[in-house]
């Protein structure tokens, strides 16, 4: 079946139907394409204006079953801390040398972690890391003396989230190969984390819309 007909048939099958989280996930898993282990993604439209500091939504959540993604982690650390990071699974460690390499455009990382004493070095390449969403941040646990725990958390499938300008939060929450039960657990954990992160400035309805999809599938609106 062609991709176009495949998607058309899927849209017809969900037209005018209402789904809860469990039903949406089971539908997506049942309709998976055998040749690909697609990522399951969630998108949440929030009643916020991220341009205001008191309405920003940002944080991390450790999914109970990980997210199925192989995370590439860089750590700014020296001496003993660098060794701890390597033993925990960091892909690269360094200080001034690592900053210089990143300044040249070598930014093929999913997470950048730093010890507090090296934030002066990291700060000099903030304009490079910031747009990529890689700038270490104490609130996200990526500026910490405990680099071992931070690396292990990143490698285990910890997901960072941040509201876009339009108030939408998106994240990959697992692979179709996880099966329905594990994906449902991950979705519910992510939604709960967003609910708990409601900022003080948010007024009215906080979660306006939730949509779940697979990489090559259709978006399914989920009952809130």
Backbone as numpy.savetxt, mean C-alpha at the origin, in Angstrom:
# Nx Ny Nz CAx CAy CAz Cx Cy Cz
-11.27 -16.57 -24.86 -12.11 -15.38 -24.86 -11.23 -14.14 -24.86
-11.57 -13.17 -25.72 -10.79 -11.94 -25.76 -10.99 -11.15 -24.48
-10.00 -10.29 -24.17 -10.09 -9.49 -22.95 -11.34 -8.60 -22.98
-11.64 -8.02 -24.18 -12.80 -7.14 -24.28 -14.10 -7.84 -23.97
-14.29 -9.03 -24.56 -15.52 -9.78 -24.31 -15.57 -10.28 -22.87
-14.40 -10.65 -22.35 -14.31 -11.12 -20.96 -14.80 -10.04 -20.00
-14.32 -8.80 -20.18 -14.72 -7.71 -19.30 -16.18 -7.32 -19.52
-16.62 -7.34 -20.78 -18.02 -7.01 -21.07 -18.96 -7.97 -20.37
-18.63 -9.25 -20.43 -19.47 -10.26 -19.78 -19.46 -10.08 -18.26
-18.31 -9.71 -17.71 -18.23 -9.50 -16.27 -19.10 -8.32 -15.85
-19.03 -7.22 -16.60 -19.84 -6.05 -16.27 -21.34 -6.39 -16.32
-21.73 -7.18 -17.31 -23.14 -7.57 -17.41 -23.57 -8.41 -16.21
-22.66 -9.25 -15.74 -23.01 -10.15 -14.64 -23.15 -9.45 -13.30
-22.58 -8.23 -13.16 -22.68 -7.51 -11.89 -23.62 -6.31 -11.98
-24.17 -6.09 -13.16 -25.04 -4.93 -13.36 -26.24 -4.98 -12.42
-26.47 -3.85 -11.76 -27.62 -3.69 -10.85 -27.58 -4.63 -9.64
-26.42 -5.16 -9.34 -26.29 -6.04 -8.17 -25.57 -5.31 -7.04
-25.85 -5.73 -5.81 -25.23 -5.15 -4.62 -24.38 -6.22 -3.95
-23.15 -5.84 -3.54 -22.22 -6.80 -2.96 -21.72 -6.32 -1.60
-21.55 -7.27 -0.67 -20.77 -6.96 0.52 -19.34 -7.42 0.25
-18.44 -7.24 1.22 -17.03 -7.57 1.01 -16.86 -9.04 0.63
-17.52 -9.93 1.37 -17.35 -11.36 1.13 -17.82 -11.75 -0.27
-18.98 -11.21 -0.67 -19.53 -11.54 -1.99 -18.65 -10.99 -3.11
-18.13 -9.77 -2.93 -17.28 -9.16 -3.95 -16.00 -9.96 -4.15
-15.36 -10.35 -3.05 -14.12 -11.11 -3.15 -14.37 -12.48 -3.78
-15.41 -13.15 -3.37 -15.70 -14.48 -3.92 -16.01 -14.40 -5.41
-16.68 -13.33 -5.82 -16.96 -13.14 -7.25 -15.66 -12.97 -8.02
-14.77 -12.12 -7.51 -13.50 -11.85 -8.19 -12.65 -13.12 -8.28
-12.60 -13.89 -7.20 -11.81 -15.12 -7.18 -12.41 -16.15 -8.15
-13.73 -16.25 -8.15 -14.39 -17.23 -9.04 -14.16 -16.91 -10.51
-14.03 -15.61 -10.84 -13.91 -15.18 -12.23 -12.45 -14.95 -12.65
-11.51 -15.40 -11.86 -10.10 -15.14 -12.17 -9.68 -15.83 -13.45
-8.67 -15.26 -14.09 -8.10 -15.83 -15.32 -6.93 -16.72 -14.92
-6.94 -17.93 -15.39 -6.01 -18.95 -14.92 -4.54 -18.63 -15.18
-4.25 -17.89 -16.24 -2.85 -17.66 -16.63 -2.16 -16.58 -15.80
-2.90 -15.82 -15.02 -2.31 -14.71 -14.30 -2.70 -14.76 -12.82
-1.73 -14.48 -11.97 -2.03 -14.34 -10.54 -2.18 -12.83 -10.27
-3.38 -12.34 -10.50 -3.63 -10.90 -10.43 -3.61 -10.38 -9.00
-3.28 -9.10 -8.88 -3.36 -8.42 -7.60 -4.79 -7.95 -7.36
-5.26 -8.09 -6.14 -6.58 -7.56 -5.77 -6.36 -6.18 -5.16
-7.09 -5.21 -5.67 -6.88 -3.82 -5.27 -8.15 -3.24 -4.68
-7.97 -2.36 -3.71 -9.11 -1.68 -3.09 -8.95 -0.19 -3.29
-10.06 0.48 -3.55 -10.08 1.93 -3.71 -11.20 2.48 -2.82
-10.85 3.46 -1.99 -11.83 4.03 -1.06 -11.92 5.54 -1.28
-13.12 6.01 -1.57 -13.37 7.44 -1.77 -13.80 8.03 -0.44
-12.97 8.93 0.10 -13.22 9.48 1.44 -13.75 10.91 1.38
-14.54 11.24 2.37 -15.09 12.59 2.46 -14.13 13.55 3.12
-13.01 13.80 2.46 -11.97 14.67 3.00 -11.43 15.58 1.90
-10.73 16.61 2.32 -9.98 17.47 1.41 -8.53 17.47 1.88
-7.68 16.61 1.28 -6.30 16.46 1.75 -5.45 17.73 1.68
-5.99 18.78 1.04 -5.24 20.03 1.00 -5.17 20.68 2.37
-6.09 20.27 3.26 -6.09 20.78 4.62 -5.37 19.78 5.53
-4.45 20.28 6.33 -3.62 19.41 7.18 -4.45 18.55 8.13
-5.58 19.07 8.59 -6.40 18.32 9.56 -7.35 17.34 8.87
-7.20 17.17 7.55 -8.02 16.19 6.83 -7.17 15.18 6.08
-5.89 15.16 6.35 -5.00 14.22 5.67 -5.13 12.82 6.26
-5.18 11.84 5.38 -5.23 10.44 5.81 -3.98 9.75 5.29
-3.17 9.26 6.22 -1.92 8.61 5.85 -1.51 7.66 6.97
-0.99 6.52 6.60 -0.55 5.58 7.63 -0.06 4.27 7.05
0.05 3.27 7.91 0.48 1.94 7.49 -0.43 0.91 8.14
-0.56 -0.22 7.48 -1.33 -1.33 8.04 -0.63 -2.63 7.70
-0.50 -3.49 8.68 0.07 -4.82 8.47 -1.08 -5.78 8.19
-1.18 -6.21 6.94 -2.25 -7.12 6.56 -2.01 -8.50 7.17
-3.05 -9.14 7.67 -2.87 -10.44 8.34 -2.23 -11.51 7.47
-2.42 -11.39 6.15 -1.86 -12.41 5.24 -0.86 -11.83 4.26
-0.32 -10.63 4.57 0.62 -9.99 3.67 -0.08 -9.52 2.40
0.68 -8.92 1.49 0.06 -8.44 0.25 0.57 -9.18 -1.00
1.44 -10.14 -0.80 1.91 -10.95 -1.92 2.95 -10.28 -2.79
3.37 -9.08 -2.40 4.35 -8.36 -3.20 5.74 -8.53 -2.62
6.72 -8.74 -3.49 8.11 -8.81 -3.05 8.62 -7.39 -2.92
8.87 -6.96 -1.70 9.26 -5.58 -1.44 10.77 -5.40 -1.52
11.19 -4.38 -2.24 12.61 -4.05 -2.32 12.86 -2.88 -1.37
13.71 -3.10 -0.39 13.89 -2.14 0.70 15.32 -1.61 0.76
15.43 -0.28 0.83 16.73 0.38 1.02 16.77 1.00 2.41
17.92 0.91 3.06 18.03 1.41 4.43 19.24 2.33 4.57
18.99 3.52 5.09 20.08 4.45 5.42 20.50 4.16 6.85
21.66 3.52 6.99 22.16 3.15 8.31 23.66 2.88 8.21
24.32 2.95 9.35 25.76 2.70 9.39 26.09 1.63 10.42
27.25 1.03 10.22 27.85 0.12 11.20 26.88 -0.96 11.68
26.64 -1.05 12.99 25.83 -2.11 13.56 24.41 -2.09 13.02
23.85 -0.90 12.88 22.47 -0.77 12.38 22.38 -1.25 10.93
23.40 -1.00 10.15 23.41 -1.47 8.76 23.45 -2.99 8.73
24.23 -3.59 9.61 24.30 -5.04 9.69 22.95 -5.64 10.10
22.29 -4.98 11.06 20.97 -5.46 11.50 19.98 -5.42 10.34
20.04 -4.34 9.56 19.13 -4.20 8.42 19.38 -5.29 7.39
20.64 -5.57 7.10 20.98 -6.60 6.12 20.48 -7.97 6.58
20.69 -8.28 7.86 20.27 -9.57 8.40 18.75 -9.70 8.37
18.05 -8.57 8.46 16.58 -8.58 8.43 16.03 -8.70 7.02
16.93 -8.56 6.02 16.49 -8.72 4.64 16.53 -7.49 3.76
17.17 -6.41 4.25 17.28 -5.20 3.43 18.04 -5.51 2.14
17.59 -4.93 1.04 18.23 -5.18 -0.25 19.50 -4.37 -0.42
19.56 -3.20 0.21 20.76 -2.37 0.14 20.80 -1.48 1.38
22.00 -1.22 1.88 22.19 -0.29 2.98 23.30 0.68 2.61
23.31 1.82 3.27 24.35 2.79 2.99 24.04 4.12 3.65
24.85 5.12 3.33 24.67 6.46 3.89 24.86 7.47 2.75
25.96 8.21 2.78 26.22 9.19 1.71 26.30 8.51 0.34
26.88 7.31 0.31 27.00 6.60 -0.97 25.64 6.21 -1.54
24.72 5.81 -0.66 23.38 5.44 -1.09 22.61 6.67 -1.56
22.79 7.78 -0.85 22.14 9.02 -1.25 22.62 9.48 -2.62
23.90 9.35 -2.86 24.47 9.74 -4.14 23.91 8.87 -5.27
23.77 7.59 -4.99 23.24 6.66 -5.98 21.78 7.00 -6.30
21.00 7.32 -5.28 19.60 7.68 -5.50 19.49 9.01 -6.23
20.39 9.93 -5.93 20.39 11.23 -6.59 20.56 11.06 -8.11
21.25 10.01 -8.50 21.48 9.74 -9.93 20.25 9.12 -10.61
19.24 8.83 -9.80 18.01 8.27 -10.37 17.78 6.81 -10.11
18.65 6.18 -9.32 18.47 4.76 -9.00 17.50 4.63 -7.82
16.22 4.58 -8.15 15.16 4.61 -7.13 14.22 3.41 -7.24
14.75 2.29 -7.65 13.94 1.10 -7.82 13.71 0.41 -6.48
13.01 1.10 -5.58 12.73 0.58 -4.24 11.25 0.78 -3.92
10.73 -0.10 -3.09 9.35 0.02 -2.63 9.27 0.71 -1.28
10.36 0.69 -0.53 10.36 1.31 0.81 11.78 1.79 1.13
11.87 2.99 1.67 13.16 3.52 2.13 13.04 3.79 3.62
13.98 3.25 4.37 14.01 3.35 5.83 15.30 4.05 6.25
15.25 4.79 7.35 16.46 5.49 7.80 16.53 5.54 9.32
17.73 5.47 9.84 17.93 5.73 11.27 17.89 7.25 11.47
17.46 7.72 12.65 17.32 9.16 12.88 18.59 9.96 12.63
19.76 9.38 12.94 21.02 10.11 12.80 21.41 10.36 11.34
20.76 9.66 10.40 21.09 9.85 8.99 20.02 10.64 8.23
19.07 11.21 8.94 18.03 11.98 8.25 18.59 13.27 7.64
19.72 13.74 8.14 20.37 14.89 7.52 20.82 14.55 6.11
21.35 13.35 5.95 21.78 12.87 4.63 20.56 12.65 3.73
19.53 12.01 4.28 18.32 11.72 3.51 17.63 13.02 3.08
17.63 14.00 3.98 16.97 15.27 3.70 17.50 15.96 2.46
18.77 15.73 2.16 19.38 16.39 1.00 18.83 15.85 -0.33
18.22 14.67 -0.29 17.63 14.12 -1.52 16.11 14.02 -1.39
15.56 14.83 -0.50 14.11 14.83 -0.30 13.32 15.12 -1.56
13.87 16.00 -2.41 13.17 16.36 -3.65 13.13 15.19 -4.63
14.02 14.24 -4.43 14.04 13.05 -5.29 13.12 11.97 -4.72
13.17 11.79 -3.40 12.39 10.74 -2.76 10.92 11.11 -2.61
10.65 12.38 -2.30 9.28 12.83 -2.03 8.28 12.50 -3.13
8.55 12.91 -4.37 7.59 12.63 -5.45 7.33 11.14 -5.69
8.28 10.31 -5.28 8.13 8.86 -5.46 7.42 8.21 -4.26
7.12 9.02 -3.25 6.49 8.47 -2.05 7.43 7.64 -1.21
8.74 7.91 -1.33 9.75 7.10 -0.66 10.41 7.81 0.53
10.05 9.05 0.79 10.70 9.80 1.86 10.39 9.16 3.22
11.43 8.77 3.97 11.20 8.19 5.30 10.43 9.16 6.19
9.56 8.60 7.03 8.69 9.41 7.87 8.50 8.71 9.21
8.76 9.43 10.32 8.59 8.80 11.65 7.19 8.27 11.88
6.16 8.98 11.35 4.78 8.57 11.56 4.45 7.25 10.85
5.25 6.92 9.85 5.03 5.67 9.11 5.97 4.57 9.58
6.78 4.89 10.58 7.71 3.89 11.10 8.93 3.67 10.25
9.19 4.59 9.30 10.34 4.41 8.41 11.53 5.29 8.82
11.37 6.07 9.86 12.50 6.72 10.51 12.53 6.16 11.92
13.49 5.29 12.19 13.48 4.56 13.44 14.87 3.98 13.74
15.24 3.89 15.02 16.49 3.21 15.36 16.35 1.69 15.24
15.11 1.20 15.25 14.87 -0.24 15.17 14.68 -0.64 13.69
15.77 -0.57 12.94 15.68 -0.87 11.51 15.33 -2.33 11.26
15.71 -3.20 12.15 15.40 -4.62 12.00 13.88 -4.82 11.92
13.16 -4.25 12.87 11.70 -4.39 12.89 11.06 -3.72 11.68
11.59 -2.58 11.27 11.02 -1.85 10.13 11.20 -2.63 8.83
12.37 -3.23 8.66 12.62 -4.02 7.46 11.73 -5.26 7.45
11.64 -5.93 8.57 10.81 -7.14 8.66 9.35 -6.82 8.38
8.88 -5.67 8.88 7.49 -5.28 8.63 7.25 -5.03 7.15
8.20 -4.33 6.51 8.07 -4.04 5.08 8.07 -5.32 4.26
8.96 -6.23 4.61 9.08 -7.48 3.85 7.89 -8.42 4.07
7.20 -8.26 5.20 6.08 -9.16 5.51 4.78 -8.73 4.85
4.78 -7.58 4.17 3.57 -7.16 3.48 2.86 -5.98 4.12
3.57 -5.21 4.92 2.99 -3.99 5.49 2.69 -3.00 4.36
1.51 -2.44 4.38 1.07 -1.55 3.30 0.99 -0.11 3.80
1.60 0.79 3.05 1.46 2.22 3.32 0.31 2.76 2.50
-0.43 3.69 3.07 -1.52 4.32 2.32 -1.49 5.83 2.54
-1.95 6.54 1.53 -2.01 7.99 1.61 -3.10 8.50 0.67
-3.93 9.39 1.17 -5.02 9.93 0.36 -4.46 10.81 -0.76
-5.00 10.61 -1.96 -4.62 11.44 -3.09 -5.36 12.77 -3.01
-5.06 13.68 -3.93 -5.67 15.01 -3.92 -7.19 14.94 -4.00
-7.68 13.89 -4.64 -9.13 13.73 -4.80 -9.79 13.06 -3.60
-9.00 12.72 -2.58 -9.55 12.07 -1.40 -9.69 10.57 -1.53
-9.01 9.99 -2.51 -9.08 8.55 -2.73 -7.84 7.85 -2.16
-8.06 6.75 -1.46 -6.99 5.91 -0.94 -7.04 4.58 -1.70
-5.89 4.16 -2.23 -5.85 2.91 -2.98 -4.70 2.04 -2.48
-4.88 0.73 -2.59 -3.81 -0.19 -2.17 -4.04 -1.57 -2.75
-2.95 -2.29 -2.96 -3.03 -3.70 -3.32 -3.09 -4.51 -2.04
-4.07 -5.40 -1.92 -4.25 -6.10 -0.64 -4.11 -7.61 -0.76
-3.47 -8.07 -1.83 -3.22 -9.50 -1.93 -3.28 -10.00 -3.36
-3.03 -11.28 -3.54 -3.07 -11.94 -4.84 -4.26 -12.90 -4.89
-4.79 -13.12 -6.10 -5.92 -14.02 -6.25 -5.60 -15.42 -5.74
-4.33 -15.79 -5.82 -3.92 -17.12 -5.36 -4.06 -17.29 -3.84
-4.26 -16.19 -3.12 -4.48 -16.28 -1.67 -5.75 -17.05 -1.36
-6.74 -16.95 -2.25 -8.05 -17.54 -1.98 -8.95 -16.55 -1.26
-10.24 -16.83 -1.25 -11.24 -15.90 -0.73 -11.05 -15.54 0.74
-10.84 -16.53 1.58 -10.80 -16.29 3.02 -9.69 -15.31 3.41
-8.49 -15.51 2.89 -7.37 -14.64 3.23 -7.56 -13.23 2.67
-8.12 -13.15 1.46 -8.36 -11.84 0.86 -9.42 -11.07 1.64
-10.45 -11.76 2.09 -11.50 -11.12 2.89 -10.91 -10.57 4.18
-10.05 -11.35 4.82 -9.39 -10.87 6.05 -8.57 -9.62 5.77
-7.83 -9.61 4.67 -7.00 -8.46 4.32 -7.84 -7.23 4.03
-8.92 -7.39 3.27 -9.79 -6.26 2.95 -10.39 -5.66 4.22
-10.90 -6.52 5.08 -11.52 -6.02 6.30 -10.50 -5.31 7.20
-9.27 -5.81 7.23 -8.23 -5.17 8.03 -7.88 -3.80 7.46
-7.84 -3.70 6.13 -7.52 -2.41 5.50 -8.63 -1.40 5.75
-9.88 -1.81 5.58 -11.00 -0.90 5.81 -11.02 -0.43 7.26
-10.77 -1.35 8.18 -10.74 -0.99 9.60 -9.64 0.02 9.88
-8.46 -0.15 9.25 -7.36 0.79 9.45 -7.73 2.18 8.95
-8.41 2.25 7.81 -8.83 3.54 7.28 -9.86 4.19 8.20
-10.80 3.40 8.69 -11.81 3.92 9.61 -11.16 4.54 10.85
-10.15 3.86 11.37 -9.47 4.33 12.58 -8.61 5.58 12.32
-8.27 5.80 11.05 -7.42 6.94 10.73 -8.22 8.20 10.38
-9.50 8.17 10.65 -10.34 9.35 10.34 -9.75 10.58 11.00
-9.41 11.61 10.21 -8.79 12.81 10.77 -9.80 13.71 11.48
-9.30 14.56 12.35 -10.16 15.42 13.16 -10.97 16.39 12.31
-10.44 16.77 11.15 -11.13 17.75 10.31 -12.19 17.17 9.40
-12.32 15.85 9.37 -13.31 15.21 8.47 -14.71 15.43 9.01
-15.59 15.95 8.18 -16.98 16.20 8.57 -17.92 15.34 7.71
-19.07 15.02 8.28 -20.06 14.25 7.53 -19.62 12.82 7.29
-20.05 12.26 6.16 -19.73 10.87 5.82 -18.25 10.74 5.50
-17.56 9.86 6.21 -16.12 9.69 6.01 -15.83 8.77 4.83
-16.40 7.57 4.84 -16.19 6.63 3.74 -17.39 6.71 2.80
-17.17 7.26 1.62 -18.26 7.48 0.67 -18.46 6.31 -0.29
-17.37 5.67 -0.65 -17.47 4.60 -1.65 -16.30 3.65 -1.51
-16.56 2.37 -1.69 -15.51 1.35 -1.68 -15.64 0.52 -2.95
-14.54 0.33 -3.63 -14.53 -0.49 -4.84 -13.38 -1.49 -4.75
-13.65 -2.71 -5.17 -12.63 -3.77 -5.17 -12.53 -4.34 -6.58
-11.32 -4.59 -7.03 -11.12 -5.15 -8.37 -9.85 -5.99 -8.38
-9.70 -6.78 -9.43 -8.43 -7.44 -9.71 -7.75 -6.65 -10.80
-6.47 -6.90 -11.02 -5.68 -6.12 -11.97 -6.33 -6.04 -13.35
-6.86 -7.16 -13.83 -7.43 -7.21 -15.18 -8.94 -7.37 -15.17
-9.53 -7.20 -13.99 -10.97 -7.41 -13.86 -11.75 -6.11 -13.76
-13.01 -6.24 -13.36 -13.90 -5.08 -13.24 -13.92 -4.58 -11.81
-14.26 -3.30 -11.63 -14.39 -2.74 -10.30 -15.79 -3.04 -9.75
-15.83 -3.58 -8.55 -17.11 -3.93 -7.92 -17.34 -2.98 -6.74
-18.45 -2.26 -6.77 -18.79 -1.39 -5.66 -19.28 -2.22 -4.49
-18.76 -1.90 -3.32 -19.06 -2.68 -2.12 -19.95 -1.86 -1.19
-20.95 -2.52 -0.61 -21.82 -1.86 0.35 -21.01 -1.37 1.54
-21.27 -0.16 1.96 -20.56 0.40 3.12 -21.38 0.11 4.37
